Amino acid sequence: MVTGVSRDAGARCARRLADDPSIGTVLGIDVVPPRAELGRVRFVRADIRNPVIAKVIAAEGVDTVVHTGVVATPGSAGGRSSMKEINVIGTMQLLAACQKAPGVAKLVVKSSTTVYGAGPRDPAMFTEEMAPRAIAQTGLSKDAVEVEGYVRGFARRRPDVCVTTLRMANWIGPKTDSPMTRYFGLPVVPTVFGYDARLQFLHEDDGIEAIHHATVNEIPGTFNLAGDGVLALSQAIRRLGRPVVRLPSFTASSTAAAVRRARLADFSPDQITFLTYGRVVDTTRMRSDFGFEPQFTTAEAFEEFRQSLGPGAATQVTSLLTSGLGAFRG
C-alpha cells in the first residue's frame, strides 16, 4: 500500500513497485484520484487521517506500507493547518492502523533531510545520529521531526515490523514540480545578500529507486540519501545562466510572499532559511548499510533539471521583487 498517490512522487513510486513482478498487488491510497496514470496500481479512495484506513489495511491484507504522503508546502495542502493535519495526524492514524494489523511486516517512510533544519551553527555534514541544531517553529521541518518521532515509537511497539526511514535531499529533475524547482525556474533568482547556501540534490529517478530498494529488501534503520557532491547556491544559479537579485535578509519574507501571491513558487519560512544557510548530509550509511548508490551526482541531477527549463518572464518577476522591497520601504 502506497500513500499520497495523488501527487507525482507517490504515483511514480507506486507504478515502479507495480512494475516489479515479485510484488503481487499494489494499492494506491489518497483522498483524491491521481492525475497521473497508475498502470497496474489499484487506486483506493481513502483518507489516512480517518481511522477507516485500518479497515482498508485489514480488508486488503496489506503486508507492506510505503508512506509518501507527507506534504511539503502549505499551498499544496490548503494552508498550514491542513498541512500539519495531513502530515502529523495522518501519520499518527496510519501508524495506529498498522499497529493493529498483524499482517503488516514492513513500513517504509519517505522523510526528508529538512528534519535537521538549517542554521548558522550547523555542522559541515549531518549524520543520522545527530540532532537538529535549528528547527523552524512551523513548516515541514517541524512536521518531519514529529513524524519521525511517531515512526520510532511505532518501531518500539512493533519490533516485528521492518521499519525503514529515508531522509531524502530535495528531489530534482525534469518531472519534479516542487518549491525548489520553481525557485530555480524563476527568470530572475532572488538570493539573500551575504550568504551562499551549500546544497545537495537527489535525482527523482534515484529517489524512486531508493524507495523500491527499501521495499523489496529487509533493511531497517534511518538513512540519509543524496547525490554525491555539493553545489553552492551561487554555482547553481550561474549554471542556469539566470540573473540574480541579492536581497537584504530582512526583505526575504516579503519577497517570498510576493512570489507566493503570483503563484510562481510556494515558499515557506523553513525554505527561506534553507536557501540562506543550506544543509549537507553524510551519506556513508546509504552505501555501507542501506546498499544503495545513486546514479546521479548532485551536479548531474541539477544539470538534467537545468536542461528541462524554458525561458520565463523576467519583467514580471522583477516587478514582484520590487514590490517586495517596496513593502519594507513603506
Helices and strands as residue ranges (DSSP letters): E 2-3, H 8-18, E 27-30, E 42-45, H 53-60, E 64-67, H 74-77, H 80-84, I 85-89, H 90-100, E 106-112, G 113-116, H 140-157, E 162-168, E 170-172, H 179-185, E 189-192, E 198-199, E 201-203, H 204-216, E 221-225, E 231-232, H 233-240, E 244-247, G 249-251, H 252-261, H 269-277, H 284-288, H 298-308, H 314-329
